[in-house]
Amino acid sequence: MQTQTTPLAKLTTMAVVPPDTFLENLAVRPDGSILVTSILQQQLWYIPPAPAAVPAEPVLVHTFGQPTMGIVETEPGVFCINTSDPFTAHKSYLHRLDLRRWRPGEPARAERVLEFPGLAGGLNGSCLLAPGVIVLADSLAGLIWRVDLPTGGGQATARIWLQHDSMDYDADSDHDSPLVPRQPGVNGVCYAARTSYLYYTSTAQRLFMRVPVDPSTRDPAGAPEFVAGGTMADDFCLDEDAGVAYVTTHRQNTIDRVPLATGSSDARQIVAGEPFSEELIGPSSAAWGRCPGDYGRIAYVTTDGGLVAPPPDGIVRPAKLLRIELAGAGGT
């Protein structure tokens, strides 16, 4: 696929967190506030909504006992957060956090609703397939889990949703640490409800893939299909109106616009980060705003400031939450 570099995004820093923080995933709430997970600090942060002062002061919501990764809103005001420790405890969990009556600064109680089977290696991105059904990428086991949540709360159940060669991590890497265990395999997941496809990235193999989903059972309805490749894609958000994804390339410091159709002749576009931007260093995840008119135009992106892959000058910056305003993307 060809690559075009076009200035299509305006970046605004919404929040800055302490040095050596790895912001991983985020969930945007209807009031414009944002919940952000922090891997190394094992925390969940709350960012006040705009038009509060920018940059805003993050508020700690909860500290978990393991590296904290994916977050997904399973019902209004209720969130599931996954944590994994593949190095010491070799355990992975799913936690339920009810914030329907929570106020910033108050303690929040996380309920552990699932311990994953021993096969689980390193949980990463997650998304909702249907009410009560979550899928989670496992970057080290090279597979996607399905979790079914019981109505009204209680313990969840997990089973393998799909395992495929395209999801494998970089097993040949000689780098092995809690910060960068290896190049992850399957990383971000997002469901396109209109077309019934689950899209996923595979960082180590530089792939952007999709899988058809049976709309009745929510199980895979066919084999994975190649959509695009060539970049170290991390996470992404989908614009089904325009038929594109906006993909974060964590170690390459860009946000790319990629067509969703297989075999598309449209060029991949770098909408932010080329030329290099001081603000956009180590982008890890992206999600649309939820105010009227935000979808397809306003997104929020987490960064690690270059903690995993320092910028050319070798200086790691503070991690940030960014607001990305897109304009004229591909003429749509």
BELHU-V325646 format. One record per backbone hydrogen bond with DSSP energy under -0.5 kcal/mol. NH is the residue of the N-H (numbers start at 1). CO is the residue of the C=O. If there is no record, write none. Layout:
nh: [NH | NH]
co: [CO | CO]
This chain:
nh: [4 | 6 | 6 | 8 | 8 | 9 | 10 | 12 | 14 | 14 | 15 | 16 | 17 | 21 | 23 | 23 | 24 | 27 | 29 | 32 | 34 | 35 | 36 | 37 | 38 | 39 | 42 | 42 | 43 | 44 | 45 | 46 | 47 | 48 | 52 | 56 | 58 | 59 | 61 | 62 | 64 | 67 | 68 | 68 | 69 | 70 | 72 | 74 | 74 | 75 | 78 | 79 | 80 | 81 | 82 | 83 | 84 | 85 | 90 | 91 | 93 | 94 | 95 | 96 | 97 | 98 | 99 | 99 | 106 | 108 | 110 | 111 | 111 | 112 | 113 | 113 | 114 | 116 | 116 | 120 | 124 | 125 | 127 | 129 | 130 | 133 | 134 | 135 | 136 | 137 | 138 | 139 | 139 | 142 | 143 | 144 | 145 | 146 | 147 | 148 | 149 | 149 | 153 | 156 | 157 | 159 | 161 | 162 | 164 | 167 | 168 | 170 | 171 | 173 | 176 | 177 | 184 | 185 | 186 | 187 | 188 | 190 | 192 | 193 | 196 | 197 | 198 | 199 | 199 | 200 | 201 | 202 | 203 | 204 | 206 | 206 | 207 | 208 | 209 | 210 | 211 | 213 | 214 | 215 | 218 | 221 | 222 | 225 | 227 | 228 | 230 | 233 | 234 | 237 | 239 | 240 | 243 | 244 | 245 | 246 | 247 | 247 | 248 | 249 | 250 | 252 | 253 | 254 | 255 | 256 | 257 | 258 | 258 | 260 | 264 | 268 | 269 | 270 | 271 | 271 | 272 | 281 | 282 | 284 | 285 | 287 | 289 | 294 | 297 | 298 | 299 | 299 | 300 | 301 | 302 | 303 | 304 | 304 | 305 | 307 | 314 | 316 | 317 | 321 | 322 | 322 | 323 | 324 | 324 | 325 | 325 | 326 | 326 | 327 | 330 | 331 | 332]
co: [268 | 4 | 270 | 6 | 271 | 271 | 325 | 323 | 12 | 321 | 321 | 56 | 319 | 18 | 21 | 303 | 37 | 35 | 33 | 29 | 47 | 27 | 45 | 25 | 43 | 22 | 38 | 39 | 38 | 62 | 36 | 59 | 34 | 46 | 49 | 14 | 56 | 46 | 44 | 44 | 42 | 84 | 38 | 39 | 82 | 124 | 80 | 72 | 78 | 78 | 75 | 97 | 72 | 95 | 70 | 93 | 67 | 91 | 85 | 85 | 83 | 114 | 81 | 111 | 79 | 109 | 77 | 97 | 103 | 61 | 108 | 96 | 109 | 110 | 94 | 111 | 94 | 92 | 114 | 117 | 137 | 187 | 135 | 133 | 133 | 130 | 147 | 127 | 145 | 125 | 143 | 122 | 137 | 138 | 138 | 162 | 136 | 159 | 134 | 157 | 132 | 147 | 150 | 113 | 148 | 146 | 144 | 144 | 142 | 164 | 165 | 183 | 169 | 170 | 174 | 180 | 182 | 139 | 167 | 201 | 234 | 199 | 197 | 191 | 192 | 192 | 211 | 190 | 197 | 209 | 188 | 207 | 185 | 184 | 202 | 203 | 202 | 228 | 200 | 225 | 198 | 196 | 219 | 213 | 214 | 212 | 212 | 210 | 208 | 208 | 206 | 231 | 248 | 246 | 244 | 238 | 239 | 239 | 258 | 237 | 245 | 256 | 235 | 254 | 248 | 249 | 249 | 249 | 272 | 247 | 269 | 245 | 256 | 243 | 261 | 2 | 257 | 4 | 255 | 269 | 255 | 279 | 280 | 302 | 302 | 300 | 298 | 291 | 294 | 294 | 297 | 324 | 287 | 322 | 285 | 320 | 281 | 282 | 281 | 304 | 311 | 314 | 305 | 15 | 301 | 320 | 12 | 299 | 322 | 10 | 323 | 297 | 324 | 8 | 328 | 328 | 329]
